[in-house]
Amino acid sequence: MMLQTTTEAATSASEQDLRPRARTLSWMASLSVAAGELRAAEGYLLELLAWCAFGDREPDAAAPAVANGG
């Protein structure tokens, strides 16, 4: 029973740690649009998209595995 509670707490903590980064990127994109800097906003949104898609993976996990014989 204690293990389950600890795991849930760790998951909850890691989810909370991820939210500020996503929020920051979103705010930066919004502020860039308000300032008329559409290229900067695009960059922030692309970074947010990439971070959401690949942020929780190890750097080596994004690269495809290559067989030794090929």
PDB file with SEQRES, HELIX, SHEET and CRYST1 records, atoms N, CA, C and O in Angstrom:
SEQRES   1 A   70  MET MET LEU GLN THR THR THR GLU ALA ALA THR SER ALA          
SEQRES   2 A   70  SER GLU GLN ASP LEU ARG PRO ARG ALA ARG THR LEU SER          
SEQRES   3 A   70  TRP MET ALA SER LEU SER VAL ALA ALA GLY GLU LEU ARG          
SEQRES   4 A   70  ALA ALA GLU GLY TYR LEU LEU GLU LEU LEU ALA TRP CYS          
SEQRES   5 A   70  ALA PHE GLY ASP ARG GLU PRO ASP ALA ALA ALA PRO ALA          
SEQRES   6 A   70  VAL ALA ASN GLY GLY                                          
HELIX    1 AA1 MET A    2  ALA A   34  1                                  33    
HELIX    2 AA2 LEU A   38  PHE A   54  1                                  17    
HELIX    3 AA3 PRO A   59  ALA A   61  5                                   3    
CRYST1    1.000    1.000    1.000  90.00  90.00  90.00 P 1           1          
ATOM      1  N   MET A   1       0.830  -1.187   0.000  1.00  0.00           N  
ATOM      2  CA  MET A   1       0.000   0.000   0.000  1.00  0.00           C  
ATOM      3  C   MET A   1       0.878   1.256   0.000  1.00  0.00           C  
ATOM      4  O   MET A   1       0.573   2.224  -0.697  1.00  0.00           O  
ATOM      5  N   MET A   2       1.950   1.245   0.767  1.00  0.00           N  
ATOM      6  CA  MET A   2       2.843   2.396   0.840  1.00  0.00           C  
ATOM      7  C   MET A   2       3.528   2.650  -0.497  1.00  0.00           C  
ATOM      8  O   MET A   2       3.730   3.805  -0.872  1.00  0.00           O  
ATOM      9  N   LEU A   3       3.886   1.600  -1.218  1.00  0.00           N  
ATOM     10  CA  LEU A   3       4.549   1.740  -2.505  1.00  0.00           C  
ATOM     11  C   LEU A   3       3.652   2.450  -3.496  1.00  0.00           C  
ATOM     12  O   LEU A   3       4.119   3.306  -4.247  1.00  0.00           O  
ATOM     13  N   GLN A   4       2.376   2.114  -3.514  1.00  0.00           N  
ATOM     14  CA  GLN A   4       1.443   2.740  -4.437  1.00  0.00           C  
ATOM     15  C   GLN A   4       1.327   4.240  -4.142  1.00  0.00           C  
ATOM     16  O   GLN A   4       1.317   5.043  -5.074  1.00  0.00           O  
ATOM     17  N   THR A   5       1.243   4.624  -2.901  1.00  0.00           N  
ATOM     18  CA  THR A   5       1.137   6.025  -2.517  1.00  0.00           C  
ATOM     19  C   THR A   5       2.391   6.783  -2.925  1.00  0.00           C  
ATOM     20  O   THR A   5       2.301   7.907  -3.420  1.00  0.00           O  
ATOM     21  N   THR A   6       3.553   6.186  -2.726  1.00  0.00           N  
ATOM     22  CA  THR A   6       4.806   6.820  -3.105  1.00  0.00           C  
ATOM     23  C   THR A   6       4.880   7.005  -4.615  1.00  0.00           C  
ATOM     24  O   THR A   6       5.314   8.057  -5.084  1.00  0.00           O  
ATOM     25  N   THR A   7       4.467   6.011  -5.376  1.00  0.00           N  
ATOM     26  CA  THR A   7       4.480   6.095  -6.829  1.00  0.00           C  
ATOM     27  C   THR A   7       3.532   7.178  -7.319  1.00  0.00           C  
ATOM     28  O   THR A   7       3.875   7.945  -8.219  1.00  0.00           O  
ATOM     29  N   GLU A   8       2.343   7.243  -6.735  1.00  0.00           N  
ATOM     30  CA  GLU A   8       1.381   8.269  -7.114  1.00  0.00           C  
ATOM     31  C   GLU A   8       1.922   9.658  -6.801  1.00  0.00           C  
ATOM     32  O   GLU A   8       1.748  10.582  -7.596  1.00  0.00           O  
ATOM     33  N   ALA A   9       2.569   9.814  -5.663  1.00  0.00           N  
ATOM     34  CA  ALA A   9       3.135  11.102  -5.297  1.00  0.00           C  
ATOM     35  C   ALA A   9       4.245  11.505  -6.255  1.00  0.00           C  
ATOM     36  O   ALA A   9       4.348  12.672  -6.635  1.00  0.00           O  
ATOM     37  N   ALA A  10       5.075  10.546  -6.647  1.00  0.00           N  
ATOM     38  CA  ALA A  10       6.158  10.842  -7.590  1.00  0.00           C  
ATOM     39  C   ALA A  10       5.601  11.239  -8.945  1.00  0.00           C  
ATOM     40  O   ALA A  10       6.110  12.166  -9.576  1.00  0.00           O  
ATOM     41  N   THR A  11       4.563  10.551  -9.402  1.00  0.00           N  
ATOM     42  CA  THR A  11       3.944  10.886 -10.679  1.00  0.00           C  
ATOM     43  C   THR A  11       3.336  12.276 -10.614  1.00  0.00           C  
ATOM     44  O   THR A  11       3.503  13.072 -11.539  1.00  0.00           O  
ATOM     45  N   SER A  12       2.642  12.571  -9.548  1.00  0.00           N  
ATOM     46  CA  SER A  12       2.019  13.874  -9.380  1.00  0.00           C  
ATOM     47  C   SER A  12       3.072  14.976  -9.345  1.00  0.00           C  
ATOM     48  O   SER A  12       2.882  16.031  -9.950  1.00  0.00           O  
ATOM     49  N   ALA A  13       4.178  14.743  -8.645  1.00  0.00           N  
ATOM     50  CA  ALA A  13       5.247  15.733  -8.567  1.00  0.00           C  
ATOM     51  C   ALA A  13       5.881  15.964  -9.933  1.00  0.00           C  
ATOM     52  O   ALA A  13       6.173  17.105 -10.292  1.00  0.00           O  
ATOM     53  N   SER A  14       6.098  14.901 -10.695  1.00  0.00           N  
ATOM     54  CA  SER A  14       6.717  15.073 -12.005  1.00  0.00           C  
ATOM     55  C   SER A  14       5.780  15.796 -12.958  1.00  0.00           C  
ATOM     56  O   SER A  14       6.240  16.584 -13.784  1.00  0.00           O  
ATOM     57  N   GLU A  15       4.479  15.549 -12.865  1.00  0.00           N  
ATOM     58  CA  GLU A  15       3.527  16.267 -13.701  1.00  0.00           C  
ATOM     59  C   GLU A  15       3.517  17.747 -13.347  1.00  0.00           C  
ATOM     60  O   GLU A  15       3.438  18.593 -14.238  1.00  0.00           O  
ATOM     61  N   GLN A  16       3.593  18.070 -12.076  1.00  0.00           N  
ATOM     62  CA  GLN A  16       3.613  19.467 -11.654  1.00  0.00           C  
ATOM     63  C   GLN A  16       4.894  20.156 -12.097  1.00  0.00           C  
ATOM     64  O   GLN A  16       4.876  21.349 -12.400  1.00  0.00           O  
ATOM     65  N   ASP A  17       5.999  19.433 -12.139  1.00  0.00           N  
ATOM     66  CA  ASP A  17       7.263  20.009 -12.589  1.00  0.00           C  
ATOM     67  C   ASP A  17       7.215  20.356 -14.078  1.00  0.00           C  
ATOM     68  O   ASP A  17       7.909  21.272 -14.518  1.00  0.00           O  
ATOM     69  N   LEU A  18       6.409  19.640 -14.853  1.00  0.00           N  
ATOM     70  CA  LEU A  18       6.343  19.861 -16.287  1.00  0.00           C  
ATOM     71  C   LEU A  18       5.473  21.058 -16.645  1.00  0.00           C  
ATOM     72  O   LEU A  18       5.718  21.705 -17.663  1.00  0.00           O  
ATOM     73  N   ARG A  19       4.496  21.360 -15.861  1.00  0.00           N  
ATOM     74  CA  ARG A  19       3.556  22.425 -16.197  1.00  0.00           C  
ATOM     75  C   ARG A  19       4.193  23.809 -16.312  1.00  0.00           C  
ATOM     76  O   ARG A  19       3.864  24.534 -17.251  1.00  0.00           O  
ATOM     77  N   PRO A  20       5.085  24.214 -15.408  1.00  0.00           N  
ATOM     78  CA  PRO A  20       5.658  25.561 -15.538  1.00  0.00           C  
ATOM     79  C   PRO A  20       6.395  25.777 -16.858  1.00  0.00           C  
ATOM     80  O   PRO A  20       6.333  26.868 -17.424  1.00  0.00           O  
ATOM     81  N   ARG A  21       7.084  24.767 -17.350  1.00  0.00           N  
ATOM     82  CA  ARG A  21       7.808  24.929 -18.626  1.00  0.00           C  
ATOM     83  C   ARG A  21       6.824  25.133 -19.768  1.00  0.00           C  
ATOM     84  O   ARG A  21       7.023  26.013 -20.606  1.00  0.00           O  
ATOM     85  N   ALA A  22       5.771  24.335 -19.812  1.00  0.00           N  
ATOM     86  CA  ALA A  22       4.768  24.478 -20.862  1.00  0.00           C  
ATOM     87  C   ALA A  22       4.077  25.836 -20.750  1.00  0.00           C  
ATOM     88  O   ALA A  22       3.837  26.502 -21.757  1.00  0.00           O  
ATOM     89  N   ARG A  23       3.767  26.232 -19.549  1.00  0.00           N  
ATOM     90  CA  ARG A  23       3.113  27.526 -19.323  1.00  0.00           C  
ATOM     91  C   ARG A  23       4.019  28.675 -19.771  1.00  0.00           C  
ATOM     92  O   ARG A  23       3.558  29.629 -20.398  1.00  0.00           O  
ATOM     93  N   THR A  24       5.295  28.576 -19.448  1.00  0.00           N  
ATOM     94  CA  THR A  24       6.241  29.626 -19.832  1.00  0.00           C  
ATOM     95  C   THR A  24       6.346  29.750 -21.343  1.00  0.00           C  
ATOM     96  O   THR A  24       6.300  30.856 -21.882  1.00  0.00           O  
ATOM     97  N   LEU A  25       6.486  28.627 -22.027  1.00  0.00           N  
ATOM     98  CA  LEU A  25       6.574  28.671 -23.490  1.00  0.00           C  
ATOM     99  C   LEU A  25       5.300  29.239 -24.104  1.00  0.00           C  
ATOM    100  O   LEU A  25       5.364  29.995 -25.074  1.00  0.00           O  
ATOM    101  N   SER A  26       4.153  28.883 -23.552  1.00  0.00           N  
ATOM    102  CA  SER A  26       2.883  29.395 -24.045  1.00  0.00           C  
ATOM    103  C   SER A  26       2.783  30.909 -23.837  1.00  0.00           C  
ATOM    104  O   SER A  26       2.364  31.641 -24.734  1.00  0.00           O  
ATOM    105  N   TRP A  27       3.167  31.363 -22.658  1.00  0.00           N  
ATOM    106  CA  TRP A  27       3.140  32.799 -22.377  1.00  0.00           C  
ATOM    107  C   TRP A  27       4.100  33.557 -23.284  1.00  0.00           C  
ATOM    108  O   TRP A  27       3.760  34.628 -23.787  1.00  0.00           O  
ATOM    109  N   MET A  28       5.272  33.024 -23.494  1.00  0.00           N  
ATOM    110  CA  MET A  28       6.243  33.698 -24.359  1.00  0.00           C  
ATOM    111  C   MET A  28       5.707  33.814 -25.787  1.00  0.00           C  
ATOM    112  O   MET A  28       5.897  34.835 -26.449  1.00  0.00           O  
ATOM    113  N   ALA A  29       5.036  32.761 -26.251  1.00  0.00           N  
ATOM    114  CA  ALA A  29       4.427  32.815 -27.589  1.00  0.00           C  
ATOM    115  C   ALA A  29       3.334  33.884 -27.627  1.00  0.00           C  
ATOM    116  O   ALA A  29       3.253  34.650 -28.588  1.00  0.00           O  
ATOM    117  N   SER A  30       2.507  33.942 -26.608  1.00  0.00           N  
ATOM    118  CA  SER A  30       1.429  34.937 -26.555  1.00  0.00           C  
ATOM    119  C   SER A  30       1.976  36.353 -26.521  1.00  0.00           C  
ATOM    120  O   SER A  30       1.480  37.235 -27.222  1.00  0.00           O  
ATOM    121  N   LEU A  31       2.993  36.567 -25.708  1.00  0.00           N  
ATOM    122  CA  LEU A  31       3.596  37.900 -25.626  1.00  0.00           C  
ATOM    123  C   LEU A  31       4.260  38.288 -26.940  1.00  0.00           C  
ATOM    124  O   LEU A  31       4.234  39.456 -27.327  1.00  0.00           O  
ATOM    125  N   SER A  32       4.845  37.336 -27.615  1.00  0.00           N  
ATOM    126  CA  SER A  32       5.470  37.607 -28.908  1.00  0.00           C  
ATOM    127  C   SER A  32       4.429  38.015 -29.946  1.00  0.00           C  
ATOM    128  O   SER A  32       4.663  38.925 -30.741  1.00  0.00           O  
ATOM    129  N   VAL A  33       3.288  37.346 -29.938  1.00  0.00           N  
ATOM    130  CA  VAL A  33       2.203  37.713 -30.862  1.00  0.00           C  
ATOM    131  C   VAL A  33       1.713  39.119 -30.543  1.00  0.00           C  
ATOM    132  O   VAL A  33       1.497  39.923 -31.449  1.00  0.00           O  
ATOM    133  N   ALA A  34       1.537  39.418 -29.256  1.00  0.00           N  
ATOM    134  CA  ALA A  34       1.072  40.748 -28.852  1.00  0.00           C  
ATOM    135  C   ALA A  34       2.052  41.835 -29.282  1.00  0.00           C  
ATOM    136  O   ALA A  34       1.642  42.955 -29.589  1.00  0.00           O  
ATOM    137  N   ALA A  35       3.330  41.512 -29.305  1.00  0.00           N  
ATOM    138  CA  ALA A  35       4.355  42.473 -29.715  1.00  0.00           C  
ATOM    139  C   ALA A  35       4.543  42.504 -31.228  1.00  0.00           C  
ATOM    140  O   ALA A  35       5.335  43.296 -31.740  1.00  0.00           O  
ATOM    141  N   GLY A  36       3.821  41.649 -31.944  1.00  0.00           N  
ATOM    142  CA  GLY A  36       3.944  41.618 -33.401  1.00  0.00           C  
ATOM    143  C   GLY A  36       5.112  40.789 -33.896  1.00  0.00           C  
ATOM    144  O   GLY A  36       5.456  40.841 -35.077  1.00  0.00           O  
ATOM    145  N   GLU A  37       5.719  40.029 -33.011  1.00  0.00           N  
ATOM    146  CA  GLU A  37       6.869  39.192 -33.375  1.00  0.00           C  
ATOM    147  C   GLU A  37       6.392  37.776 -33.690  1.00  0.00           C  
ATOM    148  O   GLU A  37       6.544  36.866 -32.875  1.00  0.00           O  
ATOM    149  N   LEU A  38       5.819  37.600 -34.869  1.00  0.00           N  
ATOM    150  CA  LEU A  38       5.234  36.310 -35.217  1.00  0.00           C  
ATOM    151  C   LEU A  38       6.280  35.216 -35.385  1.00  0.00           C  
ATOM    152  O   LEU A  38       6.016  34.059 -35.062  1.00  0.00           O  
ATOM    153  N   ARG A  39       7.456  35.561 -35.884  1.00  0.00           N  
ATOM    154  CA  ARG A  39       8.516  34.550 -36.033  1.00  0.00           C  
ATOM    155  C   ARG A  39       8.962  34.031 -34.672  1.00  0.00           C  
ATOM    156  O   ARG A  39       9.193  32.833 -34.504  1.00  0.00           O  
ATOM    157  N   ALA A  40       9.081  34.925 -33.708  1.00  0.00           N  
ATOM    158  CA  ALA A  40       9.465  34.503 -32.358  1.00  0.00           C  
ATOM    159  C   ALA A  40       8.368  33.620 -31.753  1.00  0.00           C  
ATOM    160  O   ALA A  40       8.659  32.604 -31.122  1.00  0.00           O  
ATOM    161  N   ALA A  41       7.102  34.017 -31.951  1.00  0.00           N  
ATOM    162  CA  ALA A  41       5.989  33.225 -31.431  1.00  0.00           C  
ATOM    163  C   ALA A  41       5.994  31.833 -32.048  1.00  0.00           C  
ATOM    164  O   ALA A  41       5.755  30.839 -31.362  1.00  0.00           O  
ATOM    165  N   GLU A  42       6.267  31.770 -33.334  1.00  0.00           N  
ATOM    166  CA  GLU A  42       6.342  30.475 -34.012  1.00  0.00           C  
ATOM    167  C   GLU A  42       7.435  29.606 -33.397  1.00  0.00           C  
ATOM    168  O   GLU A  42       7.241  28.408 -33.194  1.00  0.00           O  
ATOM    169  N   GLY A  43       8.570  30.204 -33.106  1.00  0.00           N  
ATOM    170  CA  GLY A  43       9.663  29.468 -32.481  1.00  0.00           C  
ATOM    171  C   GLY A  43       9.283  28.911 -31.118  1.00  0.00           C  
ATOM    172  O   GLY A  43       9.588  27.759 -30.808  1.00  0.00           O  
ATOM    173  N   TYR A  44       8.611  29.730 -30.295  1.00  0.00           N  
ATOM    174  CA  TYR A  44       8.180  29.258 -28.980  1.00  0.00           C  
ATOM    175  C   TYR A  44       7.163  28.127 -29.104  1.00  0.00           C  
ATOM    176  O   TYR A  44       7.217  27.151 -28.356  1.00  0.00           O  
ATOM    177  N   LEU A  45       6.233  28.263 -30.055  1.00  0.00           N  
ATOM    178  CA  LEU A  45       5.231  27.210 -30.224  1.00  0.00           C  
ATOM    179  C   LEU A  45       5.842  25.921 -30.744  1.00  0.00           C  
ATOM    180  O   LEU A  45       5.432  24.833 -30.341  1.00  0.00           O  
ATOM    181  N   LEU A  46       6.814  26.034 -31.629  1.00  0.00           N  
ATOM    182  CA  LEU A  46       7.503  24.832 -32.112  1.00  0.00           C  
ATOM    183  C   LEU A  46       8.296  24.172 -30.997  1.00  0.00           C  
ATOM    184  O   LEU A  46       8.335  22.946 -30.895  1.00  0.00           O  
ATOM    185  N   GLU A  47       8.928  24.987 -30.161  1.00  0.00           N  
ATOM    186  CA  GLU A  47       9.658  24.431 -29.019  1.00  0.00           C  
ATOM    187  C   GLU A  47       8.698  23.743 -28.054  1.00  0.00           C  
ATOM    188  O   GLU A  47       9.014  22.682 -27.515  1.00  0.00           O  
ATOM    189  N   LEU A  48       7.527  24.340 -27.835  1.00  0.00           N  
ATOM    190  CA  LEU A  48       6.516  23.734 -26.967  1.00  0.00           C  
ATOM    191  C   LEU A  48       6.039  22.412 -27.547  1.00  0.00           C  
ATOM    192  O   LEU A  48       5.893  21.429 -26.820  1.00  0.00           O  
ATOM    193  N   LEU A  49       5.798  22.383 -28.839  1.00  0.00           N  
ATOM    194  CA  LEU A  49       5.353  21.156 -29.490  1.00  0.00           C  
ATOM    195  C   LEU A  49       6.408  20.059 -29.381  1.00  0.00           C  
ATOM    196  O   LEU A  49       6.093  18.920 -29.038  1.00  0.00           O  
ATOM    197  N   ALA A  50       7.654  20.406 -29.671  1.00  0.00           N  
ATOM    198  CA  ALA A  50       8.737  19.425 -29.573  1.00  0.00           C  
ATOM    199  C   ALA A  50       8.920  18.950 -28.140  1.00  0.00           C  
ATOM    200  O   ALA A  50       9.142  17.763 -27.899  1.00  0.00           O  
ATOM    201  N   TRP A  51       8.828  19.863 -27.196  1.00  0.00           N  
ATOM    202  CA  TRP A  51       8.997  19.489 -25.796  1.00  0.00           C  
ATOM    203  C   TRP A  51       7.872  18.558 -25.346  1.00  0.00           C  
ATOM    204  O   TRP A  51       8.115  17.591 -24.624  1.00  0.00           O  
ATOM    205  N   CYS A  52       6.634  18.851 -25.776  1.00  0.00           N  
ATOM    206  CA  CYS A  52       5.506  17.977 -25.416  1.00  0.00           C  
ATOM    207  C   CYS A  52       5.664  16.588 -26.040  1.00  0.00           C  
ATOM    208  O   CYS A  52       5.321  15.582 -25.420  1.00  0.00           O  
ATOM    209  N   ALA A  53       6.178  16.540 -27.254  1.00  0.00           N  
ATOM    210  CA  ALA A  53       6.307  15.260 -27.952  1.00  0.00           C  
ATOM    211  C   ALA A  53       7.492  14.448 -27.454  1.00  0.00           C  
ATOM    212  O   ALA A  53       7.401  13.225 -27.348  1.00  0.00           O  
ATOM    213  N   PHE A  54       8.600  15.107 -27.147  1.00  0.00           N  
ATOM    214  CA  PHE A  54       9.837  14.376 -26.861  1.00  0.00           C  
ATOM    215  C   PHE A  54      10.460  14.719 -25.518  1.00  0.00           C  
ATOM    216  O   PHE A  54      11.513  14.171 -25.189  1.00  0.00           O  
ATOM    217  N   GLY A  55       9.869  15.585 -24.743  1.00  0.00           N  
ATOM    218  CA  GLY A  55      10.480  16.088 -23.515  1.00  0.00           C  
ATOM    219  C   GLY A  55      10.731  15.060 -22.443  1.00  0.00           C  
ATOM    220  O   GLY A  55      11.674  15.205 -21.665  1.00  0.00           O  
ATOM    221  N   ASP A  56       9.912  14.017 -22.376  1.00  0.00           N  
ATOM    222  CA  ASP A  56      10.064  13.055 -21.298  1.00  0.00           C  
ATOM    223  C   ASP A  56      10.915  11.859 -21.690  1.00  0.00           C  
ATOM    224  O   ASP A  56      11.052  10.917 -20.910  1.00  0.00           O  
ATOM    225  N   ARG A  57      11.486  11.882 -22.881  1.00  0.00           N  
ATOM    226  CA  ARG A  57      12.302  10.757 -23.345  1.00  0.00           C  
ATOM    227  C   ARG A  57      13.777  11.031 -23.098  1.00  0.00           C  
ATOM    228  O   ARG A  57      14.196  12.176 -22.928  1.00  0.00           O  
ATOM    229  N   GLU A  58      14.539   9.975 -23.082  1.00  0.00           N  
ATOM    230  CA  GLU A  58      15.990  10.097 -23.004  1.00  0.00           C  
ATOM    231  C   GLU A  58      16.499  10.591 -24.355  1.00  0.00           C  
ATOM    232  O   GLU A  58      15.858  10.314 -25.369  1.00  0.00           O  
ATOM    233  N   PRO A  59      17.614  11.305 -24.418  1.00  0.00           N  
ATOM    234  CA  PRO A  59      18.135  11.797 -25.699  1.00  0.00           C  
ATOM    235  C   PRO A  59      18.380  10.678 -26.710  1.00  0.00           C  
ATOM    236  O   PRO A  59      18.172  10.872 -27.908  1.00  0.00           O  
ATOM    237  N   ASP A  60      18.822   9.510 -26.239  1.00  0.00           N  
ATOM    238  CA  ASP A  60      19.104   8.398 -27.151  1.00  0.00           C  
ATOM    239  C   ASP A  60      17.830   7.703 -27.614  1.00  0.00           C  
ATOM    240  O   ASP A  60      17.846   6.999 -28.624  1.00  0.00           O  
ATOM    241  N   ALA A  61      16.727   7.887 -26.892  1.00  0.00           N  
ATOM    242  CA  ALA A  61      15.479   7.213 -27.246  1.00  0.00           C  
ATOM    243  C   ALA A  61      14.854   7.802 -28.506  1.00  0.00           C  
ATOM    244  O   ALA A  61      14.093   7.117 -29.189  1.00  0.00           O  
ATOM    245  N   ALA A  62      15.158   9.052 -28.826  1.00  0.00           N  
ATOM    246  CA  ALA A  62      14.592   9.692 -30.009  1.00  0.00           C  
ATOM    247  C   ALA A  62      15.235   9.168 -31.295  1.00  0.00           C  
ATOM    248  O   ALA A  62      14.614   9.200 -32.358  1.00  0.00           O  
ATOM    249  N   ALA A  63      16.475   8.688 -31.199  1.00  0.00           N  
ATOM    250  CA  ALA A  63      17.172   8.153 -32.377  1.00  0.00           C  
ATOM    251  C   ALA A  63      16.779   6.700 -32.601  1.00  0.00           C  
ATOM    252  O   ALA A  63      16.704   5.918 -31.654  1.00  0.00           O  
ATOM    253  N   PRO A  64      16.531   6.345 -33.850  1.00  0.00           N  
ATOM    254  CA  PRO A  64      16.160   4.946 -34.116  1.00  0.00           C  
ATOM    255  C   PRO A  64      17.330   3.998 -33.859  1.00  0.00           C  
ATOM    256  O   PRO A  64      18.488   4.349 -34.084  1.00  0.00           O  
ATOM    257  N   ALA A  65      17.016   2.808 -33.391  1.00  0.00           N  
ATOM    258  CA  ALA A  65      18.040   1.808 -33.131  1.00  0.00           C  
ATOM    259  C   ALA A  65      18.504   1.209 -34.462  1.00  0.00           C  
ATOM    260  O   ALA A  65      17.692   0.979 -35.358  1.00  0.00           O  
ATOM    261  N   VAL A  66      19.804   0.959 -34.589  1.00  0.00           N  
ATOM    262  CA  VAL A  66      20.376   0.393 -35.809  1.00  0.00           C  
ATOM    263  C   VAL A  66      20.873  -1.019 -35.491  1.00  0.00           C  
ATOM    264  O   VAL A  66      21.582  -1.234 -34.507  1.00  0.00           O  
ATOM    265  N   ALA A  67      20.494  -1.967 -36.332  1.00  0.00           N  
ATOM    266  CA  ALA A  67      20.949  -3.347 -36.140  1.00  0.00           C  
ATOM    267  C   ALA A  67      22.448  -3.451 -36.447  1.00  0.00           C  
ATOM    268  O   ALA A  67      22.956  -2.703 -37.282  1.00  0.00           O  
ATOM    269  N   ASN A  68      23.146  -4.349 -35.795  1.00  0.00           N  
ATOM    270  CA  ASN A  68      24.585  -4.495 -35.997  1.00  0.00           C  
ATOM    271  C   ASN A  68      24.939  -4.989 -37.403  1.00  0.00           C  
ATOM    272  O   ASN A  68      25.971  -4.592 -37.945  1.00  0.00           O  
ATOM    273  N   GLY A  69      24.125  -5.829 -37.992  1.00  0.00           N  
ATOM    274  CA  GLY A  69      24.459  -6.402 -39.291  1.00  0.00           C  
ATOM    275  C   GLY A  69      24.096  -5.524 -40.470  1.00  0.00           C  
ATOM    276  O   GLY A  69      24.467  -5.854 -41.596  1.00  0.00           O  
ATOM    277  N   GLY A  70      23.385  -4.414 -40.270  1.00  0.00           N  
ATOM    278  CA  GLY A  70      22.857  -3.680 -41.393  1.00  0.00           C  
ATOM    279  C   GLY A  70      23.494  -2.434 -41.653  1.00  0.00           C  
ATOM    280  O   GLY A  70      23.116  -1.731 -42.590  1.00  0.00           O  
TER     281      GLY A  70                                                      
END                                                                             
